[in-house]
Amino acid sequence: MSSEKKRTWASTRYQLFRMVSVGVVDEPVNQAYDVISTLALIVNLIVTVCNTFDNISAKYGNLLTTIEAVTVAFFAIDYVLRIITARDLHPELPPYRALIKYLFSFSGIIDFLSVVPYYLPAFFPAGAAFFRMFRVVRILRLFRINAYYDSFNVITEVIVSKKQQLMSSVFIIVIFMMSSSMCMYSIENPIQPEVFKNAFSGIWWAASTLLTVGYGDIYPVTTLGQILGIFIAFLGVGIVAIPTGIISAGFVEQYTRLKKIGDYANEEDVHFIKVSISKKDSWVGKSIREIELPHSSIIAVIQRGSETIVPRGDVIIQSGDKIVIGAASTKGERPINLKEVTLGPEHPWNGVPIKDLDISRQTLIIMVQRNGRSLIPRGNLVLHEGDQIILFSKVNIKADDEIQV
């Protein structure tokens, strides 16, 4: 494949990636694809629910089957497009590793289970009932709506940021549940051998008691067992409240942090820039707290693939991350105007060294970006089509003075 065809395919693939990426609505086709994806998922779930009603299935069975086939076909096309554009989802990785990372990611597995089990009964008819069970997996595709709503994003970020504390609390609950079940089994088995038959019966009782459900199918009848049950029930209320407190504290912490960033930007006039981290950057492998930023500068957010990360102190920066940095403007200083220009095929600067450019003395070229690399704009550097040029101007660059590309 020639270099021109490679560039064309890379550009087309990136456009497809932006189209299938949820929340990218800068162009009508991307917005329309998001709407169609959401409608297809909702319609598919409605059809799945309707198929469980015998009267509806008997009357509209053919229509429901057709709708399900069409929506699953759309999911299949979506899955293929995501496989094709996996390297754009993880640009920091080689193409084959980017594909593997997507295939075995949470969203990749959900996409796979949403499509493949539907077509497997054609090859394995005996397993049709088993494969139909995977239809429930399509519900998990609703997690993609996170990209639209800040509230959902906050829930995800809180759970991820507090996962160690949540795992610790779950571990405590499991240990307490196991010890409670063994104690109750030891006390009640001699009196109720048909109820507390084994250790699992005690676990079932402990789980329903600790989680304050109390179905009443298994309960102690001895005095000692009832006393132990009261004690465990009281402790269960407190233990189950631990994860709730952790998540609540995480919400408060997250909203406080977002409010501080918002207030900082409004009151201090913070300006933001986005920088991409490559493999050779010195920040790779360092935590946020290890990075020395100038005074009045903050790292506002980190974009890692399709994930948005709140930059806490222990977050490790990785190659391919896109970091949004905010800095307060210096009061009383004249504004510094920067402009980005991308050279088109007919631009007069193509093939011209920087030293030979006819530009104002008050305008300087401070950076040239070429194929993802940043070049120092030395005088003998020859500009080419596709170069992104960052210009610095001591005067305000008005719309009428913009360089035509």
BELSUL-V461008 format. One record per residue. N is the residue number from 1. RES is the residue in one letter. PHI is phi in radians with two decimals (* if undefined). NEAR is the number of other ideal C-beta (glycine too) atoms within 8 Angstrom. D_LAST is the distance of its C-alpha to the last C-alpha in whole Angstrom. Layout:
BEGIN
n=N res=RES phi=PHI near=NEAR d_last=D_LAST
n=N res=RES phi=PHI near=NEAR d_last=D_LAST
END
This chain:
BEGIN
n=1 res=M phi=* near=4 d_last=28
n=2 res=S phi=-1.22 near=5 d_last=26
n=3 res=S phi=-1.08 near=5 d_last=23
n=4 res=E phi=-1.16 near=6 d_last=20
n=5 res=K phi=-1.19 near=8 d_last=23
n=6 res=K phi=-1.10 near=9 d_last=23
n=7 res=R phi=-1.13 near=8 d_last=19
n=8 res=T phi=-1.12 near=8 d_last=20
n=9 res=W phi=-1.14 near=9 d_last=23
n=10 res=A phi=-1.08 near=8 d_last=22
n=11 res=S phi=-1.16 near=8 d_last=19
n=12 res=T phi=-1.13 near=8 d_last=21
n=13 res=R phi=-1.09 near=12 d_last=24
n=14 res=Y phi=-1.17 near=10 d_last=22
n=15 res=Q phi=-1.13 near=8 d_last=21
n=16 res=L phi=-1.12 near=11 d_last=25
n=17 res=F phi=-1.08 near=11 d_last=26
n=18 res=R phi=-1.15 near=11 d_last=24
n=19 res=M phi=-1.22 near=11 d_last=26
n=20 res=V phi=-1.46 near=11 d_last=29
n=21 res=S phi=-1.35 near=10 d_last=29
n=22 res=V phi=-1.20 near=12 d_last=31
n=23 res=G phi=1.67 near=7 d_last=29
n=24 res=V phi=-1.55 near=9 d_last=25
n=25 res=V phi=-2.14 near=7 d_last=25
n=26 res=D phi=-1.34 near=5 d_last=21
n=27 res=E phi=-2.21 near=7 d_last=21
n=28 res=P phi=-1.01 near=5 d_last=24
n=29 res=V phi=-1.15 near=7 d_last=25
n=30 res=N phi=-1.18 near=13 d_last=25
n=31 res=Q phi=-1.15 near=9 d_last=27
n=32 res=A phi=-1.13 near=8 d_last=29
n=33 res=Y phi=-1.13 near=10 d_last=30
n=34 res=D phi=-1.08 near=12 d_last=32
n=35 res=V phi=-1.12 near=8 d_last=34
n=36 res=I phi=-1.13 near=9 d_last=35
n=37 res=S phi=-1.07 near=12 d_last=36
n=38 res=T phi=-1.15 near=9 d_last=38
n=39 res=L phi=-1.13 near=8 d_last=40
n=40 res=A phi=-1.08 near=11 d_last=41
n=41 res=L phi=-1.16 near=12 d_last=42
n=42 res=I phi=-1.11 near=8 d_last=44
n=43 res=V phi=-1.09 near=10 d_last=45
n=44 res=N phi=-1.08 near=14 d_last=46
n=45 res=L phi=-1.18 near=10 d_last=48
n=46 res=I phi=-1.10 near=8 d_last=50
n=47 res=V phi=-1.11 near=12 d_last=51
n=48 res=T phi=-1.06 near=11 d_last=52
n=49 res=V phi=-1.18 near=8 d_last=54
n=50 res=C phi=-1.11 near=11 d_last=56
n=51 res=N phi=-1.17 near=11 d_last=57
n=52 res=T phi=-1.44 near=6 d_last=59
n=53 res=F phi=-1.67 near=8 d_last=61
n=54 res=D phi=-1.08 near=5 d_last=64
n=55 res=N phi=-1.17 near=6 d_last=64
n=56 res=I phi=-1.24 near=10 d_last=60
n=57 res=S phi=-1.10 near=12 d_last=60
n=58 res=A phi=-1.21 near=6 d_last=63
n=59 res=K phi=-1.50 near=6 d_last=61
n=60 res=Y phi=-2.09 near=8 d_last=58
n=61 res=G phi=-0.99 near=9 d_last=58
n=62 res=N phi=-1.12 near=6 d_last=56
n=63 res=L phi=-1.12 near=7 d_last=53
n=64 res=L phi=-1.11 near=13 d_last=53
n=65 res=T phi=-1.13 near=8 d_last=53
n=66 res=T phi=-1.14 near=8 d_last=50
n=67 res=I phi=-1.07 near=11 d_last=48
n=68 res=E phi=-1.10 near=13 d_last=48
n=69 res=A phi=-1.10 near=8 d_last=47
n=70 res=V phi=-1.18 near=8 d_last=44
n=71 res=T phi=-1.18 near=13 d_last=43
n=72 res=V phi=-1.18 near=12 d_last=44
n=73 res=A phi=-1.07 near=8 d_last=42
n=74 res=F phi=-1.12 near=11 d_last=39
n=75 res=F phi=-1.06 near=15 d_last=40
n=76 res=A phi=-1.14 near=9 d_last=40
n=77 res=I phi=-1.09 near=8 d_last=37
n=78 res=D phi=-1.05 near=11 d_last=35
n=79 res=Y phi=-1.12 near=12 d_last=37
n=80 res=V phi=-1.11 near=8 d_last=36
n=81 res=L phi=-1.10 near=11 d_last=32
n=82 res=R phi=-1.22 near=13 d_last=33
n=83 res=I phi=-1.16 near=10 d_last=34
n=84 res=I phi=-1.10 near=8 d_last=31
n=85 res=T phi=-1.72 near=13 d_last=29
n=86 res=A phi=-1.06 near=14 d_last=31
n=87 res=R phi=-1.16 near=11 d_last=29
n=88 res=D phi=-1.41 near=8 d_last=26
n=89 res=L phi=-1.26 near=13 d_last=29
n=90 res=H phi=-2.22 near=12 d_last=30
n=91 res=P phi=-1.18 near=8 d_last=27
n=92 res=E phi=-1.36 near=8 d_last=30
n=93 res=L phi=-1.87 near=10 d_last=32
n=94 res=P phi=-1.05 near=5 d_last=33
n=95 res=P phi=-0.95 near=8 d_last=32
n=96 res=Y phi=-1.21 near=6 d_last=36
n=97 res=R phi=-1.25 near=9 d_last=37
n=98 res=A phi=-1.11 near=14 d_last=34
n=99 res=L phi=-1.14 near=11 d_last=36
n=100 res=I phi=-1.11 near=8 d_last=39
n=101 res=K phi=-1.09 near=11 d_last=38
n=102 res=Y phi=-1.21 near=14 d_last=37
n=103 res=L phi=-1.03 near=11 d_last=40
n=104 res=F phi=-1.80 near=7 d_last=42
n=105 res=S phi=-1.39 near=8 d_last=41
n=106 res=F phi=-1.04 near=5 d_last=42
n=107 res=S phi=-1.17 near=10 d_last=40
n=108 res=G phi=-1.13 near=11 d_last=40
n=109 res=I phi=-1.15 near=10 d_last=44
n=110 res=I phi=-1.10 near=12 d_last=44
n=111 res=D phi=-1.08 near=13 d_last=41
n=112 res=F phi=-1.11 near=10 d_last=43
n=113 res=L phi=-1.25 near=10 d_last=47
n=114 res=S phi=-1.36 near=13 d_last=45
n=115 res=V phi=-2.00 near=12 d_last=45
n=116 res=V phi=-1.06 near=7 d_last=47
n=117 res=P phi=-1.04 near=11 d_last=50
n=118 res=Y phi=-1.15 near=11 d_last=50
n=119 res=Y phi=-1.64 near=8 d_last=50
n=120 res=L phi=-1.14 near=10 d_last=53
n=121 res=P phi=-1.00 near=10 d_last=56
n=122 res=A phi=-1.14 near=5 d_last=55
n=123 res=F phi=-1.76 near=5 d_last=56
n=124 res=F phi=-2.27 near=8 d_last=58
n=125 res=P phi=-1.04 near=6 d_last=60
n=126 res=A phi=-1.15 near=4 d_last=63
n=127 res=G phi=-1.75 near=9 d_last=60
n=128 res=A phi=-1.04 near=9 d_last=59
n=129 res=A phi=-1.10 near=6 d_last=60
n=130 res=F phi=-1.18 near=6 d_last=59
n=131 res=F phi=-1.18 near=12 d_last=55
n=132 res=R phi=-1.10 near=8 d_last=55
n=133 res=M phi=-1.07 near=8 d_last=56
n=134 res=F phi=-1.33 near=9 d_last=52
n=135 res=R phi=-1.07 near=9 d_last=51
n=136 res=V phi=-1.16 near=6 d_last=51
n=137 res=V phi=-1.12 near=9 d_last=48
n=138 res=R phi=-1.08 near=12 d_last=46
n=139 res=I phi=-1.05 near=7 d_last=47
n=140 res=L phi=-1.16 near=7 d_last=45
n=141 res=R phi=-1.11 near=11 d_last=42
n=142 res=L phi=-1.11 near=7 d_last=42
n=143 res=F phi=-1.06 near=8 d_last=41
n=144 res=R phi=-1.16 near=9 d_last=37
n=145 res=I phi=-1.16 near=10 d_last=37
n=146 res=N phi=-0.87 near=10 d_last=37
n=147 res=A phi=-1.15 near=8 d_last=33
n=148 res=Y phi=-1.58 near=7 d_last=34
n=149 res=Y phi=-2.11 near=7 d_last=37
n=150 res=D phi=-1.09 near=5 d_last=37
n=151 res=S phi=-1.09 near=6 d_last=41
n=152 res=F phi=-1.14 near=10 d_last=41
n=153 res=N phi=-1.09 near=11 d_last=38
n=154 res=V phi=-1.13 near=12 d_last=41
n=155 res=I phi=-1.03 near=8 d_last=44
n=156 res=T phi=-1.08 near=9 d_last=42
n=157 res=E phi=-1.15 near=12 d_last=41
n=158 res=V phi=-1.14 near=12 d_last=45
n=159 res=I phi=-1.11 near=11 d_last=46
n=160 res=V phi=-1.16 near=7 d_last=44
n=161 res=S phi=-1.21 near=10 d_last=45
n=162 res=K phi=-1.84 near=12 d_last=49
n=163 res=K phi=-1.11 near=8 d_last=49
n=164 res=Q phi=-1.16 near=6 d_last=52
n=165 res=Q phi=-1.13 near=8 d_last=54
n=166 res=L phi=-1.16 near=12 d_last=54
n=167 res=M phi=-1.13 near=8 d_last=55
n=168 res=S phi=-1.12 near=8 d_last=58
n=169 res=S phi=-1.17 near=12 d_last=59
n=170 res=V phi=-1.11 near=9 d_last=59
n=171 res=F phi=-1.07 near=8 d_last=61
n=172 res=I phi=-1.09 near=10 d_last=63
n=173 res=I phi=-1.09 near=12 d_last=64
n=174 res=V phi=-1.11 near=8 d_last=65
n=175 res=I phi=-1.10 near=8 d_last=67
n=176 res=F phi=-1.15 near=11 d_last=69
n=177 res=M phi=-1.16 near=12 d_last=69
n=178 res=M phi=-1.13 near=10 d_last=71
n=179 res=S phi=-1.14 near=8 d_last=73
n=180 res=S phi=-1.13 near=14 d_last=74
n=181 res=S phi=-1.15 near=14 d_last=74
n=182 res=M phi=-1.17 near=10 d_last=77
n=183 res=C phi=-1.11 near=10 d_last=79
n=184 res=M phi=-1.16 near=17 d_last=79
n=185 res=Y phi=-1.09 near=13 d_last=80
n=186 res=S phi=-1.11 near=7 d_last=83
n=187 res=I phi=-1.40 near=12 d_last=84
n=188 res=E phi=-1.62 near=15 d_last=84
n=189 res=N phi=-1.02 near=10 d_last=85
n=190 res=P phi=-1.12 near=4 d_last=88
n=191 res=I phi=-1.59 near=9 d_last=89
n=192 res=Q phi=-2.15 near=8 d_last=86
n=193 res=P phi=-1.14 near=8 d_last=86
n=194 res=E phi=-1.41 near=4 d_last=84
n=195 res=V phi=-1.67 near=8 d_last=82
n=196 res=F phi=-1.62 near=13 d_last=81
n=197 res=K phi=-1.26 near=7 d_last=81
n=198 res=N phi=-2.68 near=7 d_last=79
n=199 res=A phi=-1.13 near=8 d_last=76
n=200 res=F phi=-1.15 near=6 d_last=73
n=201 res=S phi=-1.06 near=12 d_last=75
n=202 res=G phi=-1.17 near=16 d_last=75
n=203 res=I phi=-1.14 near=11 d_last=71
n=204 res=W phi=-1.08 near=10 d_last=71
n=205 res=W phi=-1.12 near=13 d_last=73
n=206 res=A phi=-1.10 near=14 d_last=71
n=207 res=A phi=-1.12 near=10 d_last=68
n=208 res=S phi=-1.18 near=11 d_last=69
n=209 res=T phi=-1.39 near=14 d_last=71
n=210 res=L phi=-1.10 near=16 d_last=68
n=211 res=L phi=-1.53 near=8 d_last=66
n=212 res=T phi=1.01 near=9 d_last=68
n=213 res=V phi=-1.52 near=7 d_last=68
n=214 res=G phi=1.03 near=6 d_last=72
n=215 res=Y phi=-1.16 near=6 d_last=72
n=216 res=G phi=1.50 near=5 d_last=76
n=217 res=D phi=-1.36 near=4 d_last=77
n=218 res=I phi=-2.30 near=10 d_last=78
n=219 res=Y phi=-2.71 near=7 d_last=79
n=220 res=P phi=-1.35 near=10 d_last=82
n=221 res=V phi=-2.06 near=8 d_last=86
n=222 res=T phi=-1.41 near=9 d_last=87
n=223 res=T phi=-1.08 near=5 d_last=88
n=224 res=L phi=-1.11 near=7 d_last=86
n=225 res=G phi=-1.13 near=13 d_last=83
n=226 res=Q phi=-1.20 near=10 d_last=83
n=227 res=I phi=-1.08 near=8 d_last=82
n=228 res=L phi=-1.09 near=13 d_last=80
n=229 res=G phi=-1.10 near=12 d_last=78
n=230 res=I phi=-1.10 near=8 d_last=78
n=231 res=F phi=-1.09 near=8 d_last=77
n=232 res=I phi=-1.16 near=13 d_last=74
n=233 res=A phi=-1.10 near=11 d_last=73
n=234 res=F phi=-1.11 near=8 d_last=73
n=235 res=L phi=-1.13 near=10 d_last=71
n=236 res=G phi=-1.06 near=12 d_last=68
n=237 res=V phi=-1.05 near=9 d_last=67
n=238 res=G phi=-1.25 near=8 d_last=66
n=239 res=I phi=-1.20 near=12 d_last=65
n=240 res=V phi=-1.16 near=12 d_last=62
n=241 res=A phi=-1.28 near=8 d_last=61
n=242 res=I phi=-1.08 near=11 d_last=60
n=243 res=P phi=-1.03 near=10 d_last=56
n=244 res=T phi=-1.07 near=8 d_last=56
n=245 res=G phi=-1.13 near=8 d_last=56
n=246 res=I phi=-1.10 near=12 d_last=54
n=247 res=I phi=-1.16 near=12 d_last=51
n=248 res=S phi=-1.09 near=8 d_last=52
n=249 res=A phi=-1.10 near=9 d_last=51
n=250 res=G phi=-1.12 near=12 d_last=48
n=251 res=F phi=-1.09 near=10 d_last=47
n=252 res=V phi=-1.06 near=8 d_last=48
n=253 res=E phi=-1.09 near=8 d_last=46
n=254 res=Q phi=-1.16 near=13 d_last=43
n=255 res=Y phi=-1.16 near=9 d_last=43
n=256 res=T phi=-1.12 near=8 d_last=44
n=257 res=R phi=-1.12 near=9 d_last=41
n=258 res=L phi=-1.09 near=9 d_last=39
n=259 res=K phi=-1.17 near=8 d_last=40
n=260 res=K phi=-1.10 near=8 d_last=40
n=261 res=I phi=-1.12 near=11 d_last=36
n=262 res=G phi=-1.13 near=8 d_last=36
n=263 res=D phi=-1.13 near=8 d_last=38
n=264 res=Y phi=-1.08 near=12 d_last=36
n=265 res=A phi=-1.20 near=11 d_last=33
n=266 res=N phi=-1.31 near=6 d_last=34
n=267 res=E phi=-1.49 near=6 d_last=37
n=268 res=E phi=-1.78 near=9 d_last=35
n=269 res=D phi=1.01 near=7 d_last=31
n=270 res=V phi=-1.42 near=11 d_last=30
n=271 res=H phi=-1.91 near=8 d_last=26
n=272 res=F phi=-2.01 near=9 d_last=25
n=273 res=I phi=-2.32 near=7 d_last=23
n=274 res=K phi=-2.00 near=9 d_last=23
n=275 res=V phi=-2.17 near=7 d_last=24
n=276 res=S phi=-1.74 near=9 d_last=24
n=277 res=I phi=-1.70 near=13 d_last=28
n=278 res=S phi=-1.76 near=10 d_last=28
n=279 res=K phi=-1.09 near=6 d_last=31
n=280 res=K phi=-1.54 near=4 d_last=32
n=281 res=D phi=-1.18 near=8 d_last=31
n=282 res=S phi=-1.22 near=4 d_last=34
n=283 res=W phi=-1.37 near=8 d_last=34
n=284 res=V phi=-1.09 near=12 d_last=35
n=285 res=G phi=1.54 near=6 d_last=39
n=286 res=K phi=-1.70 near=10 d_last=39
n=287 res=S phi=-1.46 near=10 d_last=40
n=288 res=I phi=-1.03 near=12 d_last=38
n=289 res=R phi=-1.21 near=6 d_last=41
n=290 res=E phi=-1.49 near=6 d_last=41
n=291 res=I phi=-1.51 near=10 d_last=38
n=292 res=E phi=-1.70 near=3 d_last=38
n=293 res=L phi=-1.78 near=7 d_last=35
n=294 res=P phi=-1.06 near=5 d_last=35
n=295 res=H phi=-1.05 near=3 d_last=37
n=296 res=S phi=1.24 near=6 d_last=36
n=297 res=S phi=-1.97 near=9 d_last=33
n=298 res=I phi=-2.42 near=10 d_last=34
n=299 res=I phi=-1.63 near=12 d_last=33
n=300 res=A phi=-1.42 near=9 d_last=32
n=301 res=V phi=-2.82 near=10 d_last=32
n=302 res=I phi=-2.14 near=14 d_last=31
n=303 res=Q phi=-1.82 near=12 d_last=30
n=304 res=R phi=-2.16 near=10 d_last=31
n=305 res=G phi=1.15 near=7 d_last=30
n=306 res=S phi=-1.62 near=7 d_last=31
n=307 res=E phi=-1.73 near=6 d_last=34
n=308 res=T phi=-1.89 near=9 d_last=33
n=309 res=I phi=-2.01 near=10 d_last=35
n=310 res=V phi=-1.35 near=11 d_last=37
n=311 res=P phi=-1.35 near=10 d_last=37
n=312 res=R phi=-1.32 near=7 d_last=41
n=313 res=G phi=-1.07 near=6 d_last=42
n=314 res=D phi=-1.65 near=7 d_last=43
n=315 res=V phi=-1.25 near=11 d_last=40
n=316 res=I phi=-1.61 near=7 d_last=39
n=317 res=I phi=-1.38 near=14 d_last=35
n=318 res=Q phi=-2.08 near=10 d_last=34
n=319 res=S phi=-1.09 near=9 d_last=32
n=320 res=G phi=1.66 near=13 d_last=29
n=321 res=D phi=-1.13 near=11 d_last=29
n=322 res=K phi=-1.96 near=11 d_last=27
n=323 res=I phi=-1.91 near=14 d_last=28
n=324 res=V phi=-1.71 near=12 d_last=27
n=325 res=I phi=-1.93 near=13 d_last=28
n=326 res=G phi=-1.95 near=14 d_last=29
n=327 res=A phi=-2.49 near=11 d_last=30
n=328 res=A phi=-1.31 near=11 d_last=32
n=329 res=S phi=-1.29 near=9 d_last=30
n=330 res=T phi=-1.43 near=5 d_last=32
n=331 res=K phi=-1.22 near=4 d_last=34
n=332 res=G phi=1.56 near=3 d_last=34
n=333 res=E phi=-1.56 near=6 d_last=31
n=334 res=R phi=-1.23 near=4 d_last=28
n=335 res=P phi=-1.16 near=5 d_last=25
n=336 res=I phi=-1.76 near=5 d_last=22
n=337 res=N phi=-1.77 near=10 d_last=19
n=338 res=L phi=-2.06 near=9 d_last=16
n=339 res=K phi=-2.45 near=10 d_last=13
n=340 res=E phi=-1.85 near=8 d_last=11
n=341 res=V phi=-2.18 near=9 d_last=7
n=342 res=T phi=-1.82 near=9 d_last=7
n=343 res=L phi=-1.32 near=13 d_last=6
n=344 res=G phi=-1.50 near=7 d_last=6
n=345 res=P phi=-1.15 near=5 d_last=9
n=346 res=E phi=-1.84 near=5 d_last=8
n=347 res=H phi=-1.22 near=9 d_last=6
n=348 res=P phi=-1.15 near=5 d_last=9
n=349 res=W phi=-1.43 near=8 d_last=10
n=350 res=N phi=-1.05 near=11 d_last=11
n=351 res=G phi=1.36 near=5 d_last=15
n=352 res=V phi=-1.91 near=10 d_last=15
n=353 res=P phi=-1.14 near=10 d_last=18
n=354 res=I phi=-1.04 near=12 d_last=17
n=355 res=K phi=-1.15 near=6 d_last=20
n=356 res=D phi=-1.69 near=6 d_last=18
n=357 res=L phi=-1.29 near=9 d_last=15
n=358 res=D phi=-1.70 near=3 d_last=15
n=359 res=I phi=-2.24 near=5 d_last=15
n=360 res=S phi=-1.10 near=5 d_last=17
n=361 res=R phi=-1.16 near=3 d_last=20
n=362 res=Q phi=-1.55 near=6 d_last=20
n=363 res=T phi=-2.13 near=9 d_last=17
n=364 res=L phi=-2.21 near=6 d_last=18
n=365 res=I phi=-1.61 near=12 d_last=16
n=366 res=I phi=-1.81 near=8 d_last=18
n=367 res=M phi=-2.83 near=10 d_last=17
n=368 res=V phi=-2.21 near=14 d_last=16
n=369 res=Q phi=-1.86 near=11 d_last=16
n=370 res=R phi=-2.38 near=10 d_last=16
n=371 res=N phi=0.95 near=4 d_last=18
n=372 res=G phi=1.46 near=6 d_last=20
n=373 res=R phi=-1.86 near=6 d_last=21
n=374 res=S phi=-1.74 near=6 d_last=20
n=375 res=L phi=-1.90 near=9 d_last=20
n=376 res=I phi=-1.33 near=7 d_last=22
n=377 res=P phi=-1.37 near=10 d_last=19
n=378 res=R phi=-1.25 near=6 d_last=22
n=379 res=G phi=-1.07 near=6 d_last=22
n=380 res=N phi=-1.57 near=7 d_last=22
n=381 res=L phi=-1.28 near=11 d_last=20
n=382 res=V phi=-1.57 near=7 d_last=17
n=383 res=L phi=-1.46 near=13 d_last=14
n=384 res=H phi=-2.28 near=9 d_last=13
n=385 res=E phi=-1.05 near=8 d_last=11
n=386 res=G phi=1.61 near=8 d_last=11
n=387 res=D phi=-1.13 near=11 d_last=11
n=388 res=Q phi=-1.81 near=10 d_last=11
n=389 res=I phi=-1.94 near=15 d_last=12
n=390 res=I phi=-1.73 near=12 d_last=14
n=391 res=L phi=-1.82 near=13 d_last=14
n=392 res=F phi=-1.93 near=11 d_last=17
n=393 res=S phi=-2.29 near=13 d_last=18
n=394 res=K phi=-1.43 near=7 d_last=21
n=395 res=V phi=-2.08 near=6 d_last=20
n=396 res=N phi=-1.21 near=6 d_last=19
n=397 res=I phi=-1.57 near=9 d_last=15
n=398 res=K phi=-1.47 near=6 d_last=16
n=399 res=A phi=-1.07 near=4 d_last=13
n=400 res=D phi=-1.20 near=4 d_last=13
n=401 res=D phi=-1.71 near=5 d_last=12
n=402 res=E phi=-1.14 near=8 d_last=9
n=403 res=I phi=-1.32 near=5 d_last=6
n=404 res=Q phi=-1.42 near=3 d_last=4
n=405 res=V phi=-1.82 near=7 d_last=0
END
